[in-house]
């Protein structure tokens, strides 16, 4: 699967979650964080603006006038001179000992005339400390396993009869959806006992997409998986 397909997968998942979740459900913000964490592992472009209306409405991303940036008063000429999309991590290049970017989103980004930051980032923390954000907006996203977000996506996609979206996610297997890049640390019994895993597999059974998932380029045959026993169980519904 190309990086563009990963980008499409995440954007489509954000849309389906937004369409099928109550407007005030605070969990959606957590699921978005899990999805963007998944996307960050791949060589993907910056795609927030595909779904920016949703990110703003769901309070995952926050938007302010550029002049509200905490450093604006001391760097007015720099900020006022920005005329195109800019990641503000560039400010660190002038700092002593700067040795590269850990995450360029941490310090926010500007798309004139607005300043943006994502919940949980360094700029979000600064805006919270400055009183620009309060109440639920001042709480960081709750870390959730990717498989919990995928379970919610699958349930919503079943309502939309979007079999492809369900199959695309299930194809990543338990090592990615449950374990992440380091692999799955659970045994079969532990995996089978997880509510999110049980419910995801139930959706796959009801929609009959297992064979579609197996044809995905991200479907790793059990014999080539890091833990063959777990992947063999994953593909045996």
C-alpha positions in Angstrom: 0.0 0.0 0.0 1.4 3.4 -1.0 1.7 6.3 1.3 -1.2 8.0 -0.6 -3.4 5.0 0.2 -2.5 5.4 3.9 -3.4 9.0 3.7 -6.7 8.2 2.1 -7.4 5.5 4.7 -6.9 7.8 7.6 -8.9 10.6 6.1 -11.8 8.3 5.2 -11.7 6.9 8.7 -11.9 10.3 10.2 -14.9 11.1 8.1 -16.8 7.9 8.9 -16.1 8.4 12.7 -17.4 11.9 12.5 -20.5 10.8 10.6 -21.5 8.1 13.0 -20.5 9.4 16.4 -22.4 11.8 18.7 -21.2 15.4 18.2 -20.2 15.8 21.9 -18.4 12.4 22.2 -15.0 13.2 23.7 -13.6 9.8 22.6 -13.4 10.9 18.9 -10.5 13.2 19.7 -8.6 10.3 21.2 -9.3 8.1 18.1 -8.0 10.8 15.8 -4.8 11.0 17.8 -4.4 7.2 17.4 -5.0 7.5 13.7 -2.5 10.2 13.1 0.0 8.3 15.3 -0.5 5.3 12.9 -0.1 7.6 9.8 3.1 9.1 11.2 4.9 5.7 10.9 4.6 6.0 7.1 6.1 8.4 4.6 2.9 10.5 4.3 2.3 14.1 3.4 0.6 16.6 5.7 -3.1 15.8 5.3 -5.0 17.7 8.0 -6.6 20.1 5.6 -8.4 17.3 3.9 -10.6 17.0 7.0 -9.8 20.3 8.8 -13.5 21.2 9.3 -13.9 17.9 11.2 -10.7 18.3 13.2 -11.7 21.8 14.3 -15.3 20.8 15.2 -14.1 17.7 17.1 -11.5 19.9 19.0 -8.5 17.9 17.9 -7.1 20.9 16.1 -7.4 24.5 17.3 -7.3 27.7 15.2 -6.3 31.2 16.3 -5.4 34.5 14.6 -1.6 34.5 14.0 -1.2 37.4 16.5 -2.3 35.1 19.3 0.9 33.0 19.0 2.9 33.4 22.3 6.0 34.6 20.4 4.2 37.0 18.1 5.0 40.2 20.1 8.7 39.4 20.1 8.9 38.2 16.5 6.2 40.4 14.8 8.2 40.9 11.7 8.7 37.2 11.2 5.1 36.3 11.8 3.7 39.2 9.7 5.9 38.2 6.8 4.5 34.7 6.5 2.4 34.5 3.3 2.1 30.7 2.8 1.7 27.5 4.8 4.6 27.2 7.3 5.4 24.7 10.0 6.7 26.7 13.0 9.3 24.2 14.0 11.5 26.3 11.8 11.9 28.8 14.7 14.1 26.3 16.5 16.7 26.4 13.8 18.1 29.6 15.4 18.3 28.1 18.8 21.8 27.1 20.2 22.4 23.3 19.9 19.5 22.7 17.4 20.0 19.2 16.0 17.0 18.6 13.8 13.2 18.2 14.0 11.6 15.6 16.3 8.1 16.5 15.1 7.5 19.6 13.1 3.9 19.7 14.3 4.9 20.3 17.9 5.2 24.0 17.5 2.1 24.5 15.4 1.7 25.6 11.8 0.4 28.7 10.0 -1.8 28.9 7.0 -2.4 32.7 6.8 -4.3 34.3 8.3 -4.6 31.5 10.9 -2.4 29.7 13.4 -3.1 26.0 14.1 -2.1 23.5 16.8 -3.1 20.0 17.5 -4.2 18.8 20.9 -1.3 17.5 23.0 1.5 19.3 21.1 4.0 21.7 22.6 2.1 24.8 21.2 -1.2 23.5 22.4 0.4 23.3 25.9 1.6 26.8 25.6 -1.8 28.1 24.5 -3.4 26.3 27.4 -0.9 27.8 29.9 -1.7 31.2 28.4 -5.4 30.7 29.1 -6.3 30.5 25.4 -7.7 27.0 26.0 -9.7 25.8 29.0 -12.1 23.1 30.2 -12.1 20.0 28.1 -10.0 21.8 25.5 -7.2 22.0 28.0 -7.1 18.2 28.6 -4.7 16.2 26.4 -6.0 13.3 24.2 -6.2 10.1 26.1 -3.8 7.5 24.8 -5.9 4.6 23.3 -4.8 1.5 21.5 -5.1 1.7 17.7 -7.3 -1.3 17.6 -9.9 0.6 19.7 -10.1 3.3 17.1 -10.3 0.7 14.3 -13.1 -1.2 16.1 -15.1 2.1 16.1 -14.3 2.7 12.4 -15.4 -0.8 11.5 -18.7 -0.5 13.3 -19.3 2.9 11.6 -18.2 1.6 8.2 -20.6 -1.4 8.6 -23.5 1.1 8.9 -22.4 2.7 5.7 -21.9 -0.6 4.0 -18.3 0.3 3.3 -16.8 -3.1 3.1 -13.5 -1.9 1.6 -12.7 0.3 4.6 -13.3 -2.6 7.0 -11.1 -4.9 4.9 -8.3 -2.4 4.6 -8.0 -2.0 8.3 -8.3 -5.7 9.2 -5.5 -6.5 6.7 -2.9 -4.9 8.9 -3.1 -7.8 11.3 -2.7 -8.0 15.0 0.9 -7.1 15.1 0.2 -3.6 13.8 -3.4 -3.0 15.1 -2.7 -4.3 18.6 1.1 -4.4 19.0 2.4 -1.5 16.9 5.8 -1.4 15.3 7.3 -3.4 18.2 5.0 -6.3 17.5 2.2 -7.8 19.5 3.1 -8.6 23.1 0.0 -10.7 23.8 -0.8 -14.4 23.4 -3.8 -15.8 21.6 -6.0 -16.1 24.7 -5.2 -12.5 25.7 -5.9 -11.3 22.2 -9.2 -13.2 22.0 -10.3 -11.7 25.3 -10.0 -8.1 24.2 -13.4 -6.5 23.6 -12.1 -4.3 20.7 -10.6 -7.3 19.0 -13.7 -9.4 19.5 -16.0 -6.7 18.1 -13.7 -6.0 15.1 -13.7 -9.6 14.2 -17.4 -9.8 14.6 -17.8 -7.0 12.0 -15.4 -8.8 9.6 -17.5 -12.0 9.9 -20.8 -10.2 9.4 -19.6 -8.3 6.4 -17.7 -11.2 4.8 -14.6 -9.2 4.0 -11.9 -11.6 5.2 -10.9 -12.7 1.7 -10.7 -9.0 0.7 -8.5 -8.3 3.6 -6.2 -11.2 2.8 -5.6 -9.8 -0.7 -4.3 -6.6 0.7 -0.6 -5.9 0.2 -0.4 -5.3 3.9 -1.8 -8.7 4.8 1.2 -10.6 6.1 0.9 -14.4 5.7 1.3 -16.1 9.1 4.5 -17.9 8.1 6.2 -14.6 7.5 4.8 -12.8 10.6 6.9 -11.9 13.6 4.5 -14.2 15.6 3.1 -16.8 13.3 0.7 -18.2 15.9 -1.0 -14.9 16.5 -1.4 -14.1 12.8 -2.7 -17.6 12.0 -5.4 -17.0 14.7 -6.1 -13.5 13.3 -6.9 -14.9 9.9 -9.0 -17.8 11.2 -12.5 -16.4 12.0 
